Amino acid sequence: MLAILDQAFAADVLAGLKAPIPAIPARWFYDKRGSELFDDITRLPSYYPSRTETAVLEAIMPEVAALAGPGRAVVEWGAGSLTKTPILLEAIDPAVYVPIDISGTYLRQSARDLRDKLPWLDIIPVEADFARHVELPGAIAALPKLGFFPGSTIGNFVPGSATDLLRSFRAELGTGALLLIGMDRVKPVERLVAAYDDPEGVTAAFNLNLLERINRELDGTVRLADWRHEARWNDILSRIEMHLVSVRDTSFEVLGDRFAFRAGQSIHTENSHKYGPRGARVQLLTGGWTPLKEWTDPAGDFAVMLARA
Ligand code: AVJ
């Protein structure tokens, strides 16, 4: 018997491999190995988003703290990074911090790490899939809220799904809440591709780990040597796409189902949308959030936006 999370993984993989354009949702990258590899990615010279956003957050915190005021419940979708989340929490003097994550193990570990770093902070972890509606703890019902969604994770959702997600954030936090969100900017294609196809090969390993995860968890027989990593810029849709491309005709089984791929066929594994200033605001507006303020690094590589529900 597969656990509930594994069943969801199995359903997404089987449906995704049978689709006319094979695709597996990017959320399944993040098993233990995948999360470690993503951590390595954030330290790569060519992967500018993490270090740029961190610098922007550090620079703007006095202003954000003045706008938000103390005593808020800070809600973060995703367990939070120990480099970015403390920058916000140390600056704004919150009443409580509510990290939401689908992985209970990961959530509890990161709550422990955060308690070591900020022992004064009241933390209420919530184990839930933030892509669905999350019921927030009753204890924060009466508090003013600040949502935190860094990393340009919103960019992993196509615009229609991003709108749905932002609307569900709004429904969870309520009218008057604030949202602090990271949104990566459009930039020259060479820099974008280099960020998702690093010379060190870490992003390739991150992408290929999805196939290893299928082998590990879903009785898969994928031959790793038959696949390679590819990062493509899709200009019309303004996004980096990651694909796993078969290097020769190949076939494999997953949970007893057989799949065949021709040389050059791909499995689409991730979208990472990049926004212009106007596109970023429109995405927030269609999701029910009114932009109040936005900041970037001096080069304009990455934007942090503040919006109100
Ligand atoms: C930070 C999760 C949004 O799209 O840049 C990094 C994930 N994928 N390299 C991104 C990712 C490949 C990432 N997110």
Residues whose N, C-alpha, C, O or C-beta is under 5 A from the ligand:
A	BS01	AVJ	G151 S152 T153 A195 N271 S272
